[in-house]
Amino acid sequence: MILKLRAAQIFAALAPLAASCFAGEYAVLSTGFRIHAERHETEGAIVRIYANGGMTEMPAQQIARFEADEEAPKPSPATPKMAPAVHSTEELVTAAALRNGLPPEFMHSVVSAESAYRTHAVSRKGAIGLMQLMPATAHEYGADPADPRQNVDAGARYLRDLLLRYRNSDHQVSRALAAYNAGPGAVDRYHGVPPYRETLAYVGRVLRKYEMAGYPKAAKPSGD
């Protein structure tokens, strides 16, 4: 049975991790991730977190505590706050992960498996760059796949959307990874990870890399 790695270990509710400019609160997860929220509601064993006009439900046991957030000071016009420069491919990957609410270690595992950090990698099927985006996928996310920054950001957004697509599955992460490799249609057709040798190997390779970063070891993928 393929990995039952739950959303709390990788997904962390997919809310932005950076502080917003308005007051609210932070949900501190048992994994250590902090989710900025406008407010939350608790109903039994379920907590609803409201942020950015949306709502995310998650088990209350995944939340360690809530912390109040103070209004972030706005930068002075005379001394505008500049975004830190990104100098390396690794920093591009980490920045894209944080912008899209994904654990950087998870994103690095995907990039390593996809392209081994080669910004100009092109597969036999035409997938391009760090995240090995197909041209149609890059176009859907408004990205130039040849630009490393746009490539990795579009890939992170696509991966986030796939995790959202399978958020109600016990196999959320493995299905999202399989869909990234073989397409959502194949995952939906087989109601789980498709029995393709390449896809099974890919899912296992990403998860092994993620485990090497210190996360719980998972079962060897063999189907959903």
C-alpha positions as CSV (number, residue, x, y, z in Angstrom):
1,M,0.0,0.0,0.0
2,I,1.5,3.3,-1.0
3,L,2.5,5.8,1.6
4,K,-0.2,7.2,3.9
5,L,1.7,10.4,4.5
6,R,-0.9,12.8,5.8
7,A,-1.4,16.4,5.0
8,A,-0.1,17.6,8.3
9,Q,3.4,16.3,7.5
10,I,3.7,17.9,4.1
11,F,0.8,20.0,3.1
12,A,0.3,22.3,6.3
13,A,-3.1,23.5,5.1
14,L,-1.7,25.4,2.1
15,A,-2.1,28.9,3.5
16,P,0.5,31.5,3.0
17,L,3.3,31.3,5.6
18,A,4.5,34.8,5.3
19,A,3.0,37.5,7.7
20,S,0.2,39.5,6.2
21,C,-0.2,43.3,6.6
22,F,-3.3,43.0,8.8
23,A,-3.8,41.8,12.3
24,G,-5.0,38.3,12.9
25,E,-3.6,35.2,14.4
26,Y,-1.2,32.3,13.7
27,A,-2.2,28.6,13.9
28,V,0.9,26.8,15.0
29,L,0.8,23.2,13.7
30,S,2.2,20.2,15.5
31,T,4.7,19.9,12.6
32,G,6.0,23.4,13.5
33,F,4.5,25.2,10.5
34,R,2.7,28.5,11.2
35,I,-0.4,29.5,9.2
36,H,-1.5,33.1,9.2
37,A,-5.3,33.4,9.6
38,E,-7.9,36.1,10.0
39,R,-9.8,34.0,12.4
40,H,-10.8,30.4,13.2
41,E,-13.7,28.4,14.4
42,T,-13.7,25.0,16.3
43,E,-16.5,22.5,15.9
44,G,-15.8,19.3,17.7
45,A,-12.7,17.7,16.4
46,I,-12.5,20.1,13.4
47,V,-11.0,23.5,13.1
48,R,-11.9,25.9,10.3
49,I,-9.2,28.4,9.5
50,Y,-10.2,31.5,7.5
51,A,-7.6,33.4,5.4
52,N,-7.4,35.3,2.1
53,G,-11.1,34.9,1.5
54,G,-11.0,31.1,1.8
55,M,-11.5,28.5,4.5
56,T,-9.5,25.4,5.3
57,E,-10.7,22.6,7.6
58,M,-8.2,20.4,9.5
59,P,-8.3,18.1,12.5
60,A,-7.9,20.0,15.8
61,Q,-5.2,17.5,16.9
62,Q,-2.9,18.8,14.2
63,I,-2.9,22.3,15.8
64,A,-0.7,22.8,18.8
65,R,-1.9,26.3,19.6
66,F,-3.0,29.7,18.3
67,E,-0.9,32.9,18.7
68,A,-2.1,36.4,18.3
69,D,-0.6,38.4,15.5
70,E,0.2,42.1,15.8
71,E,-0.3,44.4,12.8
72,A,2.8,44.5,10.7
73,P,4.3,47.9,10.4
74,K,4.2,49.4,6.9
75,P,7.5,50.4,5.4
76,S,8.3,54.1,5.2
77,P,8.1,55.6,1.8
78,A,11.6,57.0,2.4
79,T,13.0,53.6,3.2
80,P,11.1,51.1,1.1
81,K,11.5,47.5,2.2
82,M,13.3,45.6,-0.5
83,A,12.8,41.9,-1.2
84,P,16.0,39.9,-0.4
85,A,17.9,38.9,-3.5
86,V,17.9,35.3,-4.6
87,H,21.3,34.1,-5.7
88,S,21.0,30.4,-6.2
89,T,18.8,27.7,-7.6
90,E,18.3,26.3,-4.1
91,E,17.1,29.7,-2.9
92,L,14.7,29.9,-5.8
93,V,13.2,26.6,-4.8
94,T,12.9,27.5,-1.1
95,A,11.3,30.9,-1.9
96,A,8.7,29.3,-4.3
97,A,7.8,26.8,-1.6
98,L,7.3,29.4,1.1
99,R,5.3,31.6,-1.3
100,N,2.9,28.7,-2.0
101,G,2.7,27.3,1.6
102,L,4.7,24.1,0.9
103,P,7.5,22.8,3.1
104,P,10.8,23.7,1.4
105,E,12.2,20.2,2.0
106,F,9.2,18.7,0.0
107,M,9.8,21.1,-2.9
108,H,13.5,20.3,-2.9
109,S,12.7,16.6,-3.1
110,V,10.5,17.2,-6.1
111,V,13.0,19.4,-7.9
112,S,15.9,16.9,-7.2
113,A,13.8,14.1,-8.7
114,E,12.5,16.1,-11.6
115,S,15.7,17.8,-12.9
116,A,18.5,17.4,-10.4
117,Y,18.5,21.2,-10.2
118,R,19.3,21.6,-13.9
119,T,17.6,24.8,-15.0
120,H,17.9,24.0,-18.7
121,A,16.8,20.3,-18.5
122,V,14.5,19.2,-21.3
123,S,12.9,15.7,-21.2
124,R,12.2,13.5,-24.2
125,K,8.5,14.3,-23.8
126,G,9.2,18.1,-23.9
127,A,9.1,18.9,-20.2
128,I,11.2,21.9,-19.4
129,G,13.4,23.2,-16.6
130,L,13.7,22.8,-12.8
131,M,10.1,21.5,-12.3
132,Q,10.0,19.8,-15.7
133,L,6.8,21.7,-16.8
134,M,5.1,20.7,-19.9
135,P,4.5,23.8,-22.2
136,A,0.7,23.5,-21.8
137,T,1.0,23.5,-18.0
138,A,3.4,26.4,-18.0
139,H,0.9,28.3,-20.3
140,E,-2.0,27.5,-17.9
141,Y,-0.1,29.1,-15.0
142,G,1.1,32.1,-17.1
143,A,4.8,31.1,-16.9
144,D,7.8,31.1,-19.2
145,P,9.1,27.6,-18.5
146,A,12.6,28.6,-19.7
147,D,12.8,31.2,-16.9
148,P,14.0,29.4,-13.7
149,R,12.1,31.7,-11.3
150,Q,8.8,31.4,-13.3
151,N,9.3,27.7,-13.8
152,V,9.7,26.8,-10.2
153,D,6.9,29.1,-9.0
154,A,4.5,27.7,-11.6
155,G,5.5,24.2,-10.6
156,A,4.9,25.0,-6.9
157,R,1.5,26.4,-7.7
158,Y,0.6,23.3,-9.7
159,L,1.8,21.0,-7.0
160,R,-0.2,23.0,-4.4
161,D,-3.3,22.7,-6.6
162,L,-2.9,19.0,-6.9
163,L,-2.6,18.6,-3.2
164,L,-5.8,20.6,-2.8
165,R,-7.5,18.4,-5.5
166,Y,-6.8,15.2,-3.4
167,R,-7.1,16.8,0.1
168,N,-9.9,14.4,1.1
169,S,-7.9,11.3,0.3
170,D,-5.9,9.3,2.8
171,H,-3.3,9.1,0.1
172,Q,-3.3,12.8,-0.7
173,V,0.5,13.3,-1.1
174,S,1.1,10.2,-3.2
175,R,-1.8,10.9,-5.5
176,A,-0.6,14.5,-5.9
177,L,2.9,13.4,-6.8
178,A,1.5,10.7,-9.2
179,A,-0.7,13.3,-10.9
180,Y,2.3,15.6,-11.2
181,N,4.2,12.8,-13.0
182,A,1.4,11.1,-15.0
183,G,-1.4,13.7,-15.0
184,P,-4.6,13.9,-12.9
185,G,-6.5,12.0,-15.5
186,A,-4.5,8.9,-15.0
187,V,-4.8,9.1,-11.2
188,D,-8.6,9.6,-11.4
189,R,-8.9,6.8,-14.0
190,Y,-7.2,4.3,-11.6
191,H,-8.7,5.8,-8.4
192,G,-5.2,6.1,-7.1
193,V,-1.5,5.9,-8.2
194,P,-1.5,4.4,-11.7
195,P,0.5,1.2,-12.1
196,Y,3.0,2.8,-14.4
197,R,6.6,1.8,-13.7
198,E,7.9,5.3,-14.2
199,T,5.2,6.9,-11.9
200,L,5.7,4.3,-9.1
201,A,9.5,4.9,-9.3
202,Y,9.0,8.7,-9.3
203,V,6.7,8.8,-6.3
204,G,9.0,6.5,-4.4
205,R,12.1,8.6,-5.3
206,V,10.5,11.8,-4.1
207,L,9.3,10.4,-0.9
208,R,12.7,8.8,-0.1
209,K,14.4,12.1,-0.7
210,Y,11.9,13.7,1.7
211,E,12.5,11.0,4.3
212,M,16.2,11.7,4.1
213,A,15.5,15.2,5.3
214,G,14.4,13.7,8.6
215,Y,10.7,13.0,8.0
216,P,9.0,9.6,8.9
217,K,9.8,6.7,6.7
218,A,7.0,5.5,4.5
219,A,6.0,2.2,3.0
220,K,7.3,1.3,-0.4
221,P,4.9,2.5,-3.1
222,S,3.1,-0.3,-4.9
223,G,-0.3,1.1,-5.6
224,D,-3.0,3.0,-3.8
